[in-house]
Amino acid sequence: MSVSKVTKKLGRLLLTAFLFGPAMAFAEYSTLNMTESVSNVGQQMYDLHMLVLWICVVAGVLVFGVIIWSIIFHRKSKGAKPAHFHENTTIEVVWTSIPLIILVAIAVPATKTLLEYEDTTNSDLTIKATGWQWKWEYDYIDDKVGDSKGIRFFSSLSKESNDARQLGANKEFPEHYLLDVDKRIVVPVGKKVRILTTASDVIHSWWVPELAIKRDAIPGFINESWFQAEKEGVYRGQCAELCGKDHGFMPIVVEVKSVEGYKQWALAAKGDASKAAAAAAAASGKSYTKAELMAKGQAVYKKSCFFCHGANGEGTGPFPALVGSKIITGPVAAHINIVANGKPNTAMAAFAKQGLSALDIAAVVTYERNAWGNNMGDIVQPSQVSQ
C-alpha cells in the first residue's frame, strides 16, 4: 500500500474520531463519573467532586494553553529571545495566592461535609453488618421507627445468579447478575440509618454507591457509618475489599420503603423468623430417607460449598477435593464437626454459625459422603448434628 493511501486512511480515521468521539465519550460519561446519591450528604460529596473536577479542568486548560501558545509563538525558529529575570515579587505573590484561595474554597465545604458524614449520632435505626467468606450477616440492634429489633439474617448471592455462575459456557445471565441477593436489607425512607461494620474472618468492605457509604469490615473492630435515603427504591452494592476467592460473589442490596411499609416488613420478618425457628426445631427431630437427604444436600452444597470445593467435589486451587478425601472416608462425627464448626486458620467456615440448620448440615454431609462416586452409604439424620 502506498504512503499516500495510508495517509488518506489515517486522515479518515482521525476525522471520524474527531466528529463522533465526543458524542461516544459523553454517552459513557455517566458510567465513568462518580455515582450520584439519593442521600443529602452523598449529594454534597458529588457536588464537591464536580467542583474540584471543573477547577482541575480550568487549571489544566489555562496551564497547557499557555504552554502550547508559548511553544507556537515564542519558539527559537521565529527568533524569540528568552527573557532573563528572577525574584519577581508580584509574580510570586500571584502564583502563591491563587492556589491558596482555591484550596481554601475547596477545604471549607469539604471539611463541613466530612464532619457531617462522620456524625453517626441521633440515628433512627442501627444495623450491624458482619462480613463472612462470602456473605453478609445483618442484625437489627436498635430501632426507633418500627419493631425490627432482634431481626437477624444472612444475605447471600441470589439463587438465579448462583445457578448462572455454575453453568460454565452455557450461561444465561439473569437481571442484576451478581448484584442480587436472597434476602435484602430493608430500611425506612427519610430516616437516619447507622451501619456498624465488622467481620468474622478477613477484611471485607460494605459499599453501596447510591447511598454514598463505604466502610471496611475488620475482624475484631466495629466501624460506624450512616446514610439517610431520601427516595424509595432498591440500591445495590458489593464488597469492595479483596477478601478471597469469591470476593466478587457477595453483593449488598438495600431496599428503601416508606415508613409504613417498613413497619409492615418488620412485623412480617419477625413472624417469618419465628416460623422458621419452629420448623427447624421440628425438622431436627424427624428422620429422613436417603433420597430426601441427597436432594436437600445437593441444594445446600450448590449454595454453600460449591464455591471452594467445585461442582463435583473436585476441589479448586488451594481448596481440597472431596472425592475420596480423608474427611469423607473418615468418621461421620468428624465430618459433621468440620462442616458445623469449621477449621481454625483456614477458609473453612463454621456453617452452623452462618445459618445452616441441623437438617441442612445432615443433608449436605449425607450428600458429600454419597455423591461423585464416594458411595460411603452413610445416612446422617438431623438428630446426630444436634447432639
For each residue, the residues with C-beta under 8 A, 3 or more apart:
1: 5 6
2: 5 6
3: 6 7
4: 7 8
5: 1 2 8 9
6: 1 2 3 9 10
7: 3 4 10 11
8: 4 5 11 12
9: 5 6 12 13
10: 6 7 13 14
11: 7 8 14 15
12: 8 9 15 16
13: 9 10 16 17
14: 10 11 17 18
15: 11 12 18 19
16: 12 13 19 20 21
17: 13 14 20 21
18: 14 15 21
19: 15 16
20: 16 17 23 24
21: 16 17 18 24 25
22: 25 26
23: 20 26 27
24: 20 21 27 28
25: 21 22 28 29
26: 22 23 29
27: 23 24
28: 24 25 31 32
29: 25 26 32 33
30: 33
31: 28
32: 28 29
33: 29 30
34: 45 46 49
35: 46 209 210
36: 42 43 46 210
37: 41 42 43 45 46 209 210 211 212
38: 42 210 211 229 230 231 233 235 256
39: 42 43 211 212 227 228 229 230
40: 43 44 228 230
41: 37 44 45 113 116 117 212 227 228
42: 36 37 38 39 45 46 210 211 212 213 227
43: 36 37 39 40 46 47 212
44: 40 41 47 48 109 113 116
45: 34 37 41 42 48 49 113 117 212
46: 34 35 36 37 42 43 49 50 212
47: 43 44 50 51
48: 44 45 51 52 106 109 110 113
49: 34 45 46 52 53
50: 46 47 53 54
51: 47 48 54 55 106 109
52: 48 49 55 56 106
53: 49 50 56 57
54: 50 51 57 58
55: 51 52 58 59 102 106
56: 52 53 59 60
57: 53 54 60 61
58: 54 55 61 62
59: 55 56 62 63 102
60: 56 57 63 64
61: 57 58 64 65
62: 58 59 65 66
63: 59 60 66 67
64: 60 61 67 68
65: 61 62 68 69
66: 62 63 69 70
67: 63 64 70 71
68: 64 65 71 72
69: 65 66 72 73
70: 66 67 73 74
71: 67 68 74 75
72: 68 69 75
73: 69 70 78 80
74: 70 71 78 80
75: 71 72 78 80
76: 79 80
77:
78: 73 74 75
79: 76
80: 73 74 75 76
81:
82:
83:
84:
85: 88
86:
87: 92
88: 85 91 92
89: 92 93
90: 93 94
91: 88 94 95
92: 87 88 89 95 96
93: 89 90 96 97
94: 90 91 97 98
95: 91 92 98 99
96: 92 93 99 100
97: 93 94 100 101
98: 94 95 101 102
99: 95 96 102 103
100: 96 97 103 104
101: 97 98 104 105
102: 55 59 98 99 105 106
103: 99 100 106 107
104: 100 101 107 108
105: 101 102 108 109
106: 48 51 52 55 102 103 109 110
107: 103 104 110 111
108: 104 105 111 112
109: 44 48 51 105 106 112 113
110: 48 106 107 113 114
111: 107 108 114 115
112: 108 109 115 116
113: 41 44 45 48 109 110 116 117
114: 110 111 117 118
115: 111 112 118 119
116: 41 44 112 113 119
117: 41 45 113 114 212 225 226
118: 114 115
119: 115 116 226
120: 123 194 224 225 226
121:
122: 192
123: 120 126 142 192 193 194 226
124: 143 144 145 188 191 192 193
125: 140 142 143 144 145 148 187 188 191 192 193 194
126: 123 140 141 142 143 193 194 195 196
127: 138 139 140 141 185 187 193 194 195 196
128: 138 139 141 195 196 197 198 222
129: 136 137 138 195 196 197 198 206 217
130: 136 137 138 139 197 198 199 200 217
131: 136 137 197 198 199 200 201 202 203 204 205 206 217 239 243 250
132: 135 136 137 154 199 200 201 349 354
133: 201 202 243 244 246 347 349
134: 157 239 243 244 245 246 247 249 250 307
135: 132 154 155 156 157 250 354
136: 129 130 131 132 154 155 206 250 252
137: 129 130 131 132 152 153 154 155 200 354 355
138: 127 128 129 130 151 152 153 154 155 185
139: 127 128 130 151 152
140: 125 126 127 143 148 149 150 151 152 266
141: 126 127 128 149 196
142: 123 125 126 149
143: 124 125 126 140 146 147 148 149 266
144: 124 125
145: 124 125 148 188 191 259 262 263
146: 143 188 259 262 263 266 267
147: 143 263 266 267 270
148: 125 140 143 145 151 262 266 269 270
149: 140 141 142 143
150: 140 270
151: 138 139 140 148 266 269 270 273
152: 137 138 139 140 273
153: 137 138 183 269 273 355
154: 132 135 136 137 138 183 354 355
155: 135 136 137 138 181 182 183 184 185 252 253
156: 135 162 181 182 183 250 303
157: 134 135 161 162 165 178 180 181 182 249 250 251
158: 161 162 174 176 180 181 182
159: 162 163 182 303
160: 163 164 174 180
161: 157 158 164 165 174 176 177 178 179 180 249
162: 156 157 158 159 165 166 249 302 303 306
163: 159 160 166 167 302
164: 160 161 167 171 172 173 174 177
165: 157 161 162 171 178 249
166: 162 163 302 306 311
167: 163 164 170 171 172
168: 171
169:
170: 167
171: 164 165 167 168
172: 164 167
173: 164 177
174: 158 160 161 164 177 180
175: 180
176: 158 161 179 180 236
177: 161 164 173 174 180
178: 157 161 165 248 249 251
179: 161 176 236 238 251 253
180: 157 158 160 161 174 175 176 177 236 251 253
181: 155 156 157 158 184 251 252 253
182: 155 156 157 158 159
183: 153 154 155 156
184: 155 181 234 253 254 255
185: 127 138 155 252 253 254 255
186: 254 255 256 257 262 265 266 269
187: 125 127 191 193 229 254 255 256 257 262
188: 124 125 145 146 191 256 257 258 259 261 262 263
189: 229 230 231 232 256 257 258 259 262
190: 228 229 230 259
191: 124 125 145 187 188 228 259
192: 122 123 124 125 226 227 228
193: 123 124 125 126 127 187 226 227 228 229
194: 120 123 125 126 127 224 225 226
195: 126 127 128 129 206 213 215 224 225 226 227
196: 126 127 128 129 141 222 223 224
197: 128 129 130 131 204 205 206 215 216 217 218 222 223 224 225
198: 128 129 130 131 217 218 219 220 221 222 223
199: 130 131 132 202 203 204 217 218 219
200: 130 131 132 137 219 353
201: 131 132 133 219 347 349
202: 131 133 199 219 243 244
203: 131 199 216 217 218 219 241 243
204: 131 197 199 216 217 239 241 243 250
205: 131 197 214 215 216 217 239 240 241
206: 129 131 136 195 197 213 214 215 216 217 225 237 239 240 252
207: 213 214 215 237 238 239 240 252
208: 211 213 214 227 235 236 237 252 254
209: 35 37 212 214 237
210: 35 36 37 38 42 235 236 237
211: 37 38 39 42 208 227 229 235 237 254
212: 37 39 41 42 43 45 46 117 209 227
213: 42 195 206 207 208 225 226 227
214: 205 206 207 208 209 225 240
215: 195 197 205 206 207 223 224 225
216: 197 203 204 205 206 223 241
217: 129 130 131 197 198 199 203 204 205 206 223 241
218: 197 198 199 203 221 223
219: 198 199 200 201 202 203
220: 198
221: 198 218
222: 128 196 197 198
223: 196 197 198 215 216 217 218
224: 120 194 195 196 197 215
225: 117 120 194 195 197 206 213 214 215
226: 117 119 120 123 192 193 194 195 213
227: 39 41 42 192 193 195 208 211 212 213
228: 39 40 41 190 191 192 193
229: 38 39 187 189 190 193 211 232 233 235 254 256
230: 38 39 40 189 190
231: 38 189 256
232: 189 229 256 257 258
233: 38 229 255 256
234: 184 253 254 255 256
235: 38 208 210 211 229 253 254 255 256
236: 176 179 180 208 210 251 252 253 254
237: 206 207 208 209 210 211 240 251 252 253 254
238: 179 207 248 250 251 252
239: 131 134 204 205 206 207 243 247 250 251 252
240: 205 206 207 214 237
241: 203 204 205 216 217 247
242: 247
243: 131 133 134 202 203 204 239 247 250
244: 133 134 202 247 347
245: 134 307 308 316 317 319 347
246: 133 134 249 250 307 308
247: 134 239 241 242 243 244 250
248: 178 238
249: 134 157 161 162 165 178 246 307
250: 131 134 135 136 156 157 204 238 239 243 246 247
251: 157 178 179 180 181 236 237 238 239
252: 136 155 181 185 206 207 208 236 237 238 239
253: 155 179 180 181 184 185 234 235 236 237
254: 184 185 186 187 208 211 229 234 235 236 237
255: 184 185 186 187 233 234 235
256: 38 186 187 188 189 229 231 232 233 234 235
257: 186 187 188 189 232 261 262 265
258: 188 189 232 261 262
259: 145 146 188 189 190 191 262 263
260: 263 264
261: 188 257 258 264 265
262: 145 146 148 186 187 188 189 257 258 259 265 266
263: 145 146 147 188 259 260 266 267
264: 260 261 267 268
265: 186 257 261 262 268 269
266: 140 143 146 147 148 151 186 262 263 269 270
267: 146 147 263 264 270 271
268: 264 265 271 272
269: 148 151 153 186 265 266 272 273
270: 147 148 150 151 266 267 273 274
271: 267 268 274 275
272: 268 269 275 276
273: 151 152 153 269 270 276 277
274: 270 271 277 278
275: 271 272 278 279
276: 272 273 279 280
277: 273 274 280 281
278: 274 275 281 282
279: 275 276 282 283
280: 276 277 283 284 357 358 359
281: 277 278 284 285
282: 278 279 285 286
283: 279 280 286 357 358 359 382
284: 280 281 357 358 359 382 383 385 386
285: 281 282 382 383
286: 282 283 382
287: 381 383
288: 292 293 296 359 362 363 381 382
289: 292 293
290: 293 294 366 370 379
291: 294 295
292: 288 289 295 296 363
293: 288 289 290 296 297 362 363 366 367 379 380
294: 290 291 297 298 363 366 367 370 371
295: 291 292 298 299
296: 288 292 293 299 300 359 360 363 364 367
297: 293 294 300 301 363 364 365 366 367 368 371
298: 294 295 301 302 367 371
299: 295 296 302 303
300: 296 297 303 304 305 356 360 363 364 367
301: 297 298 304 305 306 364 367 368 371
302: 162 163 166 298 299 305 306
303: 156 159 162 299 300 306
304: 300 301 307 351 354 356 364
305: 300 301 302 308 309 364 368
306: 162 166 301 302 303 309 310 311
307: 134 245 246 249 304
308: 245 246 305 315 316 319 347
309: 305 306 313 314 315 316 319 320 321 322
310: 306 313 314 315 316 319 321
311: 166 306 314
312: 323 371 372
313: 309 310 321 322 323 368 371 372 374
314: 309 310 311 321 323
315: 308 309 310 319 320 321 322
316: 245 308 309 310 319
317: 245
318:
319: 245 308 309 310 315 316 347
320: 309 315 325
321: 309 310 313 314 315 324 325
322: 309 313 315 325 327 328 368 372 374
323: 312 313 314 328 372 373 374
324: 321 328 329 373 374
325: 320 321 322 328 329
326: 329 330
327: 322 330 334 335 338
328: 322 323 324 325 335 368 369 374 376
329: 324 325 326 374 376
330: 326 327 334 335
331: 334 335
332: 335 336 365 369 378 380 384
333: 336 337 384
334: 327 330 331 337 338
335: 327 328 330 331 332 338 339 365 368 369
336: 332 333 339 340 361 362 365 380 384 385
337: 333 334 340 341
338: 327 334 335 341 342 343 348
339: 335 336 351 352 356 361 364 365
340: 336 337 350 351 352 356 361 385
341: 337 338 350 352
342: 338 346 348 349 350 351
343: 338 346 348
344:
345:
346: 342 343
347: 133 201 244 245 308 319
348: 338 342 343
349: 132 133 201 342 353 354
350: 340 341 342 353 354
351: 304 339 340 342 354 355 356 360 361
352: 339 340 341 356 361
353: 200 349 350
354: 132 135 137 154 304 349 350 351
355: 137 153 154 351
356: 300 304 339 340 351 352 360 361 364
357: 280 283 284 360 361 382
358: 280 283 284 361 362 382 383 385 386
359: 280 283 284 288 296 362 363 382
360: 296 300 351 356 357 363 364
361: 336 339 340 351 352 356 357 358 364 365 382 385
362: 288 293 336 358 359 365 366 380 381 382 384 385
363: 288 292 293 294 296 297 300 359 360 366 367 380
364: 296 297 300 301 304 305 339 356 360 361 367 368
365: 297 332 335 336 339 361 362 368 369 378 380 385
366: 290 293 294 297 362 363 369 370 378 379 380
367: 293 294 296 297 298 300 301 363 364 370 371
368: 297 301 305 313 322 328 335 364 365 371 374
369: 328 332 335 365 366 374 376 377 378 380
370: 290 294 366 367 374 375 376 377 378
371: 294 297 298 301 312 313 367 368 374
372: 312 313 322 323
373: 323 324
374: 313 322 323 324 328 329 368 369 370 371
375: 370
376: 328 329 369 370
377: 369 370
378: 332 365 366 369 370
379: 290 293 366
380: 293 332 336 362 363 365 366 369 384 385
381: 287 288 362 384
382: 283 284 285 286 288 357 358 359 361 362 385 386
383: 284 285 287 358 386 387
384: 332 333 336 362 380 381 387
385: 284 336 340 358 361 362 365 380 382
386: 284 358 382 383
387: 383 384
